[in-house]
Amino acid sequence: MCPYRKTLYVFEGDRPLKAVIRSYTKEDFPGLIRIQQESFPPPFPPELWWSEEQLLSHITNFPEGALCVEINGEPAASVTGLIVDYNPMHGEHTWEEITDAGYIRNHRPDGNTLYIVDIGVRPRYRKLGLGKWLMQSMYEVVVQLGLARLLGGGRLPGYRKVAGTLSPEDYVREVLEGKRKDPVMTFLLRCGRTPLKLAPNYLEDEESLNYAMLMEWRNPFAAWSES
């Protein structure tokens, strides 16, 4: 598969800005680490920000799943994935287990599911819709590779504020009913992802109290997409 690259325009208000979505390379590593630092400030654990060793593993093991958005010559957002062999009947896992702690050395070229490891957008670019464009690009990778689905766990950073009055199940229900918004889950719903199951102890994250929602996008062209 050739390196991913496409050019499009995003809008800052009414002003169009040229954006390039492409495979990231070693030259992008400093910018990618800056995306992590700005996208996930404390209380998110700094030790979970990408290291150069992890980024090198991404482009070595699965370059098709390592994409960034470039605006004005610098990386503004990024997404990383790997392929896993996922069975919904035995789908319990943590982020660390399924992503090899972010190193993706467990990437399975013969698997059925593109699993999202991470997506981040620098705050100054967050009104441009870059996260949604990156997710759309990963759907294209799913179709190109003939995979069954895209899957990933979305943390629930809005939950801690209401944990004293709502169970995580009720919190998710209210997000789905439109009674409240969650910064991550609502974003993923807007990207076309659908919820599968609540995952406790998915990722060490104070804002989510370690909860996440597993959410998928099924390949409409895959014969096994309904499995």
N, C-alpha and C positions, 0 to 999 in steps of 0.2 A: 504494500500500500504506500503510495507516495505521501510525502509530508502534506499535512492539511494546510490550506491557505484560501481565504476568501476576503474580499474587500467589500465593505458596505458603508452606509452613512447612518450615524446615530444623531439624535437631536438634543442639543442643549438649549431648551426653550424652543425658539423657532429657527435656531442656527444649526445647519447640518455640519457634522464633524466626520471626517473620514476615519474609519476604524478598520484595522486588519486583524482578523482572527486567524491564528496560525499555530503550528507546532512550536513549542518552545525549545530552546537550545541552551547549551552551557553558557553562552554569552548573556542569557537572560537571568541567570541565577541571582545576582544581586537585586535586580528588580522584583523577582518573584518572592524573595525573602522579605523585601519591603512591603509587598502586597499583604503577606501574612501578618507582619507586625502591625500594619495599619488596620487591617480587616478584623483582627482578633486581639484587641487590647485586653489587658487584665480587667476582670478576674480570669479570663481565659488563660490556661496554663502556658507560659512562654515556651516551655520545653516541647510543646506540640507544634510550634512553628517549624516550617521546613528547614532542614539543614542542606548544605550542598551535597552531602552524601546521599540523602534521600532523593533530591532532585536528579542526581546522576542516575540513580536506580530507576526513576520514572522514565527517563528518555532512553535508557538502555533496555529495560524489560518491555515497555509498551509505549513507544513514542506516539502511536495513534491516539492514546488517551491522555496526552499531555499538551494542553492548549492554553494559549494566552490571547488577550486582546491588546493590540498595540495602538496607542493614540499619541500623535505628536512625537513619535519616535521612542516612546517608553511603554513598558508593560503596565496596563491599568487594571487588569483583572486576569484571573487564571482559573483553570479547572484541571483536575487530575482524576484518572480512573484506572481500573484494571479489570480484566475478565476473570470471573469466577464461575464455578459450576454450582448453580443455586437450585435447591429443592425447596419449594415453599412449605412442604410438609415437615421439613427439618431445618427451619430457617433461623433458629436462635443463634445469635452471635453478638459480639461486641465489635466496636470500630477497630480496636487494636488487633483482634483475631483475624478479621476478614481482610484487613489491609496490610497485614504483616507490620503493624505499628507504623504505617505510612511508607514502608520501603517497597512494597508490592513485589517482593521476590517470589510470592506465591501466585503470581499471574499465570492464568491457565489459558493458553491460546485455543484450547479445545473446549472451553466452557460455554455456557449459554447466556450469560448475563454480564453486561457492562456495569460495574459497580463504581459509584462516585465516591472517591476518597475525600475530596475537598473542593470547595469553590469559594473564591474570595474576590472582592472588588474594593479597590482603594476608595475611601470615603469621598474624595473630591469628584469621583466619577460615578457615584451611585445613582444619579438621576438620569443616566443615559441608557438604562436598560441593558447594560452589558452582561449581567448575570443571566438574564433570559436568553440573550443571543448565544452565550456559551452553552447553556443547556440545550438549545436548539441544535447547536453544532454537534453535541454529543449524541443527540438522537440520530443525526445523520451518520455518525460512526456506527451506531447500532444497526442501522439499515444497511450500510455498506458492508459490514461484516456478517450480516445475516443472523444476528443474535436475537434471542427471544424478548429481551427486555433491558431497560436501564433501571437500576435500583440504587438506593442509598438511604442512609439514615439522616433525617433532618432533626437537629437538636431543637429544643423548645425553650428558647431563651426568655419567653414571656411568662413561663410557668411559675418561677420562684415567687413573683409578686403576688400570686393568688393562691399559693399552695396551702395557706392556712384555711381556705374556704372551699377549695375545689380539689377533687381527686384528679390525677393526670388524665383519666378517662373522660371525666366531665369537661376538663379544659379542652381536650381535643374535640369533643362533641360541640362545644360552644364555638370553636374556630370553624368547624364545618357548617354550623348553622348560621354563621355570619354575625354572631353576637360579640365576638372579639377577634382581634387580629394578633397573630404571632409573627414576628419578623422573619422567621425561617419557613415555618409551615405554610403560611399564607403565600409567601413568595413561590414556594414549590407548587402549590395548587395553581397559581397563575401561570406557571410554566407547563402545566399539563400533567403533572404527577398526581397519582391517586394513592391514598393511604392504604397500607396493608395491615400493619399491626404496631402496637406500642412496644417499645423496647426499653425496659429498665436497665440501669447500669451499662448503658451503651457507650458512654464517653464521660470522662471526668470533666464536669462542667457545672459550676455553681449556679449559673443562671437557669439551667434546665433541671437542676437537681438530678443530673445524670440521665434524664429521660430523653428519648428520641422517638420519632415516628419513622418507620420504614415506609418509603413511598416509591412507587414504580411508574415507569412509562413502558407500555407494551408495544412492541414492534407490530404495526398493523399488517405488515407484509409477511410475517413469519408464520409458518404453518402451525407452530406450537405456541403461538402467542397467548392462547387461552388456557394453557396448562398452568 
